[in-house]
Amino acid sequence: MLRTVSSIFSLLIAVAILLLGSGLLGTVIALRASAEFMSSNITGLIMSGFFVGYVIGSYICPRIQQNVGHIRSFSTFAAIGSAAVILNGLWIDPLVWWLLRVITGISMLGMYLAIESWLGNLATNQNRGRLFAVYMTVNLLALGLGQYMLMIYGYEGIAPFTLSALFFSLALVPIALTRMREPGFVTVPHLGLRNLYATSPLGVIAVLISGLVTGGFWGMGPIYATGAGLSERGVALFMSAVIFGGALLQWPIGHLSDNHDRRLVLANVSLIGAAAALVVYFIAANHLAGALIVSVAFGGCAFSVYSLAVAHTNDHVDASQMLEASRGLLLLSGIGASIGPILAGFAVAWGGSHGLMLYFAVLLVILSGYTVLRRRIGAVIPTEDQGEFVAMARTSAAVLELDPRVEPEEDEVIETPPPSVDQRSG
């Protein structure tokens, strides 16, 4: 394991620094937007911009990386992202903030793509699973720890934006100084969503609902925490409890899904997640400590839905189709996450900050019911024929080639021809 980590240390350091800043930024934007604009609907719309940028970036960032290479594209997106973060503190306007969130989402996708396609190039059949596990662990830990950066400056003034921009800029250092050779081209996704739904209706619906839930959490979670009476330290505790729950509980849930009908596990996990959300809803006002503990269970269930949906879909496709199917599910999750903060904003406007937990509970109950329905309709796949569960987080399409279940494809040249040396230097 130490050899695996040391071989990609500069990439792991870069993504950890980046996600410390990104984790802080998302919480600061949500809290500040709520304070400035006083409308949960507007806050939800602003927060959706990040995921809109993610979806847009999945198409334009590979072409940019194709033209200038990994280090230059990462540097470009880090500079743009850092500038966008600073502008959030300088220009307080809901439309501007939405546009800046879109730009930040595109920039984050571009940086993810550079790092993850690099990791995919370094992976072998022997170390692919270890690389994937280490990388996903670093992702979730950095996002969780980033919440505690809120305790340094709070969310008022320009200081928290400056701190977040500092992390974006510092993430450049290990990438710029790395001695690892840059990998080859990356591909633009070609996704047949209609065929994907025909292959696995449950996988598609589960991924969409997963995006609606997690997008709502990232967008409106801090609003819920402040509405529940938590201080800035409490907001950090709540957000990190959900995130760390997602990091810790995916593995035991995955083990269950590998040894039982995966649809049954998905139905139960969704139902337990809904129950946990309802418990938080009812006890948060009088038992905040208990609500934080239950939030760990909620996070473990909510974050596991995406991984379970991908594993279920992979059970229904050939090994040669897994990469393409996973790309389609990643896009669908991004679409769901784009809509999630908007719907969550309406839920908070309707039911107060605690309405967010009702929003989560309703979605997860719907998913549980639909899963039970599909289990009655569809044929049962024997446990021994199911593929392996792999804990996943939604990043870029490049990370999917690290998934030990898929067959990595050869690097594919995009339609746009690569520039000449003179063009690159201009």
VMD Tcl script that draws the C-alpha trace (Angstrom):
set ca {
  {0.00 0.00 0.00}
  {2.84 2.42 0.84}
  {4.39 1.80 -2.56}
  {1.02 2.52 -4.19}
  {0.63 5.81 -2.31}
  {4.22 6.94 -2.92}
  {3.88 6.38 -6.67}
  {1.02 8.89 -6.90}
  {1.86 11.09 -3.92}
  {2.02 14.39 -5.79}
  {-1.37 13.75 -7.39}
  {-2.94 12.84 -4.04}
  {-1.51 15.95 -2.38}
  {-2.86 18.12 -5.21}
  {-6.38 16.72 -5.00}
  {-6.37 16.89 -1.18}
  {-5.39 20.58 -1.20}
  {-7.91 21.32 -3.93}
  {-10.78 19.62 -2.09}
  {-9.98 21.36 1.19}
  {-10.66 24.61 -0.67}
  {-13.67 23.25 -2.55}
  {-15.23 21.76 0.58}
  {-14.90 25.09 2.37}
  {-16.18 27.07 -0.61}
  {-19.43 25.14 -1.03}
  {-20.37 25.67 2.62}
  {-19.38 29.35 2.60}
  {-21.36 30.06 -0.59}
  {-24.50 28.39 0.79}
  {-24.36 30.23 4.12}
  {-23.42 33.58 2.61}
  {-26.05 33.37 -0.14}
  {-28.71 32.65 2.47}
  {-27.56 35.63 4.54}
  {-27.26 38.02 1.58}
  {-30.34 37.12 -0.45}
  {-32.62 35.76 2.31}
  {-34.31 33.28 -0.04}
  {-33.78 29.54 -0.01}
  {-35.05 29.39 -3.60}
  {-32.34 31.76 -4.79}
  {-29.73 29.96 -2.70}
  {-30.73 26.62 -4.21}
  {-30.51 28.06 -7.72}
  {-27.06 29.50 -7.03}
  {-25.81 26.20 -5.63}
  {-27.12 24.30 -8.65}
  {-24.72 26.27 -10.86}
  {-21.76 24.22 -9.68}
  {-23.28 20.97 -10.94}
  {-24.44 22.61 -14.18}
  {-20.78 23.49 -14.69}
  {-19.85 19.88 -14.00}
  {-22.12 18.65 -16.77}
  {-20.89 21.31 -19.22}
  {-17.29 20.62 -18.28}
  {-17.61 16.91 -19.05}
  {-17.83 17.88 -22.73}
  {-15.49 20.87 -23.07}
  {-12.68 20.04 -20.62}
  {-11.42 16.92 -22.45}
  {-10.93 18.97 -25.62}
  {-8.96 21.63 -23.77}
  {-6.80 18.99 -22.13}
  {-6.31 17.38 -25.53}
  {-4.97 20.64 -26.92}
  {-2.58 21.77 -24.17}
  {-1.81 18.70 -22.03}
  {-2.47 17.80 -18.42}
  {-0.21 20.22 -16.55}
  {-1.22 23.26 -18.60}
  {-4.92 22.42 -18.46}
  {-4.76 21.86 -14.69}
  {-2.93 25.18 -14.27}
  {-5.48 26.96 -16.43}
  {-8.48 25.61 -14.58}
  {-6.85 26.23 -11.18}
  {-6.22 29.88 -12.12}
  {-9.76 30.33 -13.45}
  {-11.25 28.61 -10.43}
  {-9.20 30.72 -8.01}
  {-10.27 33.91 -9.79}
  {-13.92 32.85 -9.69}
  {-13.69 32.19 -5.95}
  {-12.23 35.65 -5.28}
  {-14.92 37.28 -7.43}
  {-17.57 35.69 -5.21}
  {-16.27 37.89 -2.40}
  {-15.98 41.02 -4.53}
  {-19.27 40.97 -6.47}
  {-22.35 40.08 -4.43}
  {-25.15 39.43 -6.88}
  {-27.28 36.27 -7.30}
  {-26.94 36.04 -11.09}
  {-23.20 36.69 -10.94}
  {-22.83 34.10 -8.22}
  {-24.70 31.53 -10.28}
  {-22.41 32.18 -13.25}
  {-19.37 31.98 -10.98}
  {-20.59 28.65 -9.61}
  {-20.92 27.36 -13.17}
  {-17.36 28.49 -13.90}
  {-16.12 26.90 -10.67}
  {-17.87 23.63 -11.58}
  {-16.23 23.58 -15.00}
  {-12.86 24.36 -13.42}
  {-13.22 21.61 -10.81}
  {-14.18 19.09 -13.48}
  {-11.15 20.13 -15.55}
  {-8.80 19.66 -12.59}
  {-10.39 16.35 -11.65}
  {-10.03 15.20 -15.24}
  {-6.32 16.04 -15.36}
  {-5.54 14.21 -12.12}
  {-7.78 11.21 -12.74}
  {-6.71 10.57 -16.31}
  {-3.13 10.72 -15.01}
  {-3.97 8.15 -12.34}
  {-5.65 5.97 -14.95}
  {-2.50 6.04 -17.04}
  {-0.39 4.93 -14.06}
  {-2.73 2.12 -13.03}
  {-2.01 -1.51 -13.84}
  {-4.20 -4.58 -13.47}
  {-2.30 -5.36 -10.27}
  {-2.71 -2.00 -8.50}
  {-5.88 -0.55 -10.08}
  {-8.16 -1.47 -7.17}
  {-5.75 -0.11 -4.53}
  {-5.27 3.14 -6.44}
  {-9.03 3.58 -6.75}
  {-9.63 2.93 -3.03}
  {-6.84 5.28 -1.90}
  {-7.99 8.02 -4.25}
  {-11.65 7.83 -3.17}
  {-10.63 7.84 0.50}
  {-8.51 10.97 0.03}
  {-11.44 12.63 -1.79}
  {-13.96 12.11 0.98}
  {-11.54 12.84 3.82}
  {-10.42 16.13 2.24}
  {-14.01 17.22 1.58}
  {-14.90 16.42 5.20}
  {-11.88 18.20 6.66}
  {-12.54 21.19 4.40}
  {-15.71 21.87 6.41}
  {-13.60 22.73 9.46}
  {-11.85 25.51 7.56}
  {-15.11 27.41 8.16}
  {-14.07 27.84 11.80}
  {-11.09 30.02 10.82}
  {-12.87 33.05 9.29}
  {-16.56 32.12 9.34}
  {-18.50 33.00 6.22}
  {-18.68 36.81 6.43}
  {-16.47 39.16 4.43}
  {-13.93 38.24 1.78}
  {-11.55 36.30 4.06}
  {-13.16 32.81 3.62}
  {-13.17 33.26 -0.16}
  {-9.52 34.26 -0.05}
  {-8.68 31.17 2.00}
  {-10.51 28.91 -0.47}
  {-8.77 30.59 -3.43}
  {-5.45 30.03 -1.64}
  {-6.08 26.27 -1.63}
  {-7.00 26.34 -5.33}
  {-3.71 28.08 -6.09}
  {-1.58 25.86 -3.84}
  {-2.94 22.76 -5.55}
  {-0.91 23.89 -8.56}
  {2.42 23.35 -6.81}
  {2.60 19.51 -6.66}
  {1.28 19.28 -10.24}
  {3.68 21.87 -11.63}
  {6.66 20.24 -9.90}
  {5.82 16.61 -10.61}
  {8.38 14.58 -12.53}
  {5.84 12.04 -13.75}
  {5.34 11.84 -17.49}
  {2.07 13.24 -18.77}
  {-0.34 10.61 -20.14}
  {-1.89 10.59 -23.58}
  {-5.25 11.82 -24.83}
  {-8.55 11.62 -23.00}
  {-11.90 10.90 -24.57}
  {-15.06 12.90 -24.95}
  {-18.00 10.87 -23.60}
  {-20.38 9.32 -26.15}
  {-23.39 8.31 -24.11}
  {-26.49 6.40 -25.19}
  {-28.83 7.18 -22.30}
  {-31.89 5.59 -23.90}
  {-30.08 2.27 -24.28}
  {-28.80 2.60 -20.73}
  {-32.34 2.95 -19.38}
  {-33.49 -0.02 -21.45}
  {-30.64 -2.07 -19.98}
  {-31.13 -1.03 -16.34}
  {-34.15 1.13 -15.48}
  {-33.42 0.81 -11.77}
  {-29.79 1.86 -12.21}
  {-30.82 5.00 -14.11}
  {-33.55 6.03 -11.65}
  {-31.36 5.28 -8.62}
  {-28.52 7.40 -9.98}
  {-30.86 10.31 -10.74}
  {-32.32 10.18 -7.23}
  {-28.81 9.89 -5.80}
  {-27.92 13.11 -7.61}
  {-31.07 14.83 -6.33}
  {-30.19 13.82 -2.76}
  {-26.46 14.56 -2.75}
  {-26.88 17.75 -4.80}
  {-29.47 18.89 -2.26}
  {-27.09 18.04 0.59}
  {-24.10 19.90 -0.86}
  {-26.26 22.86 -1.79}
  {-28.55 23.25 1.22}
  {-26.95 21.18 3.99}
  {-25.27 24.21 5.61}
  {-28.61 26.08 5.53}
  {-30.25 23.21 7.40}
  {-27.48 23.18 10.00}
  {-27.73 26.90 10.76}
  {-31.53 26.69 10.83}
  {-31.21 23.89 13.39}
  {-29.35 26.31 15.64}
  {-25.80 25.10 15.01}
  {-22.82 27.43 15.22}
  {-20.13 27.52 12.56}
  {-18.41 24.69 14.43}
  {-21.71 22.81 14.45}
  {-22.16 23.32 10.70}
  {-18.73 21.81 10.15}
  {-19.60 18.89 12.44}
  {-22.89 18.19 10.65}
  {-21.46 18.39 7.14}
  {-18.42 16.27 8.01}
  {-20.58 13.72 9.89}
  {-22.60 13.07 6.73}
  {-19.47 12.98 4.53}
  {-17.50 10.70 6.85}
  {-20.55 8.46 7.17}
  {-20.51 8.16 3.40}
  {-16.84 7.25 3.52}
  {-17.08 4.68 6.32}
  {-20.32 2.83 5.65}
  {-20.01 2.21 1.92}
  {-17.70 -0.77 2.45}
  {-19.95 -2.78 4.82}
  {-22.97 -1.91 2.66}
  {-21.05 -3.03 -0.40}
  {-20.13 -6.31 1.31}
  {-23.82 -6.96 1.95}
  {-24.68 -6.19 -1.67}
  {-22.06 -8.64 -2.91}
  {-23.62 -11.45 -0.89}
  {-27.33 -10.73 -1.30}
  {-29.72 -9.58 -4.00}
  {-28.36 -6.12 -4.71}
  {-31.84 -4.71 -5.30}
  {-32.93 -5.83 -1.84}
  {-29.90 -4.12 -0.31}
  {-30.62 -0.93 -2.29}
  {-34.25 -0.93 -1.15}
  {-33.27 -1.40 2.50}
  {-30.45 1.14 2.38}
  {-32.81 3.72 0.86}
  {-35.43 3.01 3.50}
  {-32.90 3.23 6.33}
  {-31.57 6.49 4.87}
  {-35.12 7.88 4.78}
  {-35.71 6.77 8.37}
  {-32.44 8.41 9.47}
  {-33.45 11.66 7.77}
  {-36.80 11.57 9.58}
  {-35.13 10.89 12.93}
  {-32.87 13.91 12.39}
  {-35.95 15.94 11.44}
  {-37.76 15.09 14.68}
  {-34.91 15.20 17.21}
  {-32.62 17.96 15.94}
  {-34.43 20.72 17.85}
  {-33.90 19.07 21.27}
  {-31.09 16.54 20.78}
  {-28.47 18.00 18.45}
  {-25.79 15.53 19.55}
  {-28.07 12.60 18.74}
  {-28.97 14.19 15.41}
  {-25.29 14.43 14.49}
  {-24.80 10.74 15.27}
  {-27.81 9.74 13.17}
  {-26.46 11.98 10.37}
  {-23.56 9.54 10.04}
  {-26.05 6.78 9.21}
  {-27.89 9.05 6.81}
  {-24.64 9.91 5.00}
  {-23.62 6.27 4.79}
  {-26.93 5.35 3.14}
  {-27.27 8.42 0.91}
  {-23.73 8.24 -0.45}
  {-23.98 4.49 -1.02}
  {-26.93 4.76 -3.41}
  {-24.73 5.88 -6.31}
  {-22.24 3.04 -5.82}
  {-25.05 0.48 -5.49}
  {-26.71 1.79 -8.66}
  {-23.47 1.53 -10.63}
  {-22.85 -1.99 -9.33}
  {-26.42 -3.03 -10.19}
  {-26.11 -1.62 -13.72}
  {-22.79 -3.36 -14.24}
  {-24.50 -6.65 -13.34}
  {-26.62 -6.18 -16.48}
  {-23.94 -5.25 -19.04}
  {-20.95 -7.00 -20.54}
  {-17.51 -6.19 -19.18}
  {-16.70 -4.36 -22.42}
  {-19.71 -2.05 -21.86}
  {-19.11 -1.21 -18.20}
  {-17.00 1.88 -18.87}
  {-19.55 3.37 -21.24}
  {-22.42 2.54 -18.87}
  {-20.57 4.12 -15.94}
  {-20.00 7.28 -17.96}
  {-23.70 7.49 -18.69}
  {-24.56 7.06 -15.02}
  {-22.02 9.73 -14.07}
  {-23.68 12.20 -16.43}
  {-27.14 11.35 -15.10}
  {-25.93 11.84 -11.55}
  {-24.60 15.27 -12.51}
  {-27.95 16.18 -14.05}
  {-29.73 15.09 -10.87}
  {-27.27 17.05 -8.75}
  {-27.94 20.16 -10.89}
  {-31.65 19.94 -10.09}
  {-31.24 18.81 -6.46}
  {-30.34 22.18 -4.86}
  {-33.25 23.88 -6.64}
  {-35.79 21.32 -5.38}
  {-34.18 21.37 -1.94}
  {-34.49 25.17 -1.94}
  {-38.23 24.86 -2.56}
  {-38.46 22.29 0.25}
  {-36.72 24.68 2.66}
  {-38.93 27.58 1.51}
  {-41.99 25.42 2.18}
  {-41.05 23.74 5.44}
  {-38.25 25.85 6.88}
  {-34.70 24.57 7.18}
  {-35.96 21.25 8.56}
  {-37.86 20.73 5.31}
  {-34.56 19.58 3.83}
  {-34.70 16.36 5.83}
  {-38.25 15.73 4.64}
  {-37.01 16.27 1.07}
  {-34.34 13.60 1.57}
  {-36.80 11.20 3.22}
  {-39.39 11.51 0.43}
  {-36.83 10.88 -2.32}
  {-35.33 7.86 -0.58}
  {-38.76 6.36 0.14}
  {-39.65 6.77 -3.55}
  {-36.42 5.01 -4.51}
  {-37.05 2.20 -2.03}
  {-40.57 1.67 -3.39}
  {-39.40 1.72 -7.01}
  {-36.63 -0.76 -6.18}
  {-39.17 -3.15 -4.63}
  {-41.32 -2.80 -7.75}
  {-38.40 -3.56 -10.08}
  {-37.46 -6.54 -7.91}
  {-40.91 -8.02 -8.52}
  {-40.76 -7.36 -12.27}
  {-37.16 -8.15 -13.17}
  {-35.37 -11.46 -13.06}
  {-33.16 -12.22 -10.07}
  {-29.42 -12.37 -10.76}
  {-27.81 -15.12 -8.67}
  {-25.44 -13.77 -6.05}
  {-22.51 -15.66 -7.56}
  {-23.12 -13.93 -10.90}
  {-23.13 -10.42 -9.43}
  {-20.10 -8.23 -9.98}
  {-18.03 -6.70 -7.22}
  {-19.22 -3.59 -5.36}
  {-16.79 -0.66 -5.48}
  {-17.23 2.44 -3.31}
  {-17.42 5.48 -5.59}
  {-17.80 9.25 -5.53}
  {-18.94 11.46 -8.38}
  {-15.88 13.13 -9.92}
  {-14.88 13.01 -13.60}
  {-15.31 10.33 -16.25}
  {-11.55 9.70 -16.23}
  {-11.69 8.10 -12.77}
  {-13.93 5.35 -14.15}
  {-10.91 3.82 -15.88}
  {-9.50 3.20 -12.39}
  {-12.53 1.10 -11.51}
  {-11.14 -2.45 -11.21}
  {-14.38 -3.88 -12.67}
  {-14.09 -2.24 -16.08}
  {-11.87 -2.99 -19.04}
  {-9.74 0.13 -19.67}
  {-10.03 1.30 -23.24}
  {-7.23 2.48 -25.45}
  {-6.66 6.23 -25.51}
  {-8.90 7.73 -28.14}
  {-8.12 10.77 -30.26}
  {-10.81 13.44 -30.19}
  {-12.13 14.90 -33.39}
  {-10.18 18.14 -32.93}
  {-6.57 17.59 -34.08}
  {-3.82 18.32 -31.59}
  {-2.02 21.65 -32.01}
  {1.51 22.00 -33.26}
  {4.38 22.80 -30.93}
  {4.26 26.43 -32.00}
  {0.57 26.64 -31.20}
  {1.09 25.10 -27.79}
  {3.74 27.66 -26.89}
  {1.48 30.56 -27.94}
}
mol new
graphics top color blue
foreach p $ca { graphics top sphere $p radius 0.5 }
foreach p [lrange $ca 0 end-1] q [lrange $ca 1 end] { graphics top cylinder $p $q radius 0.2 }
display resetview
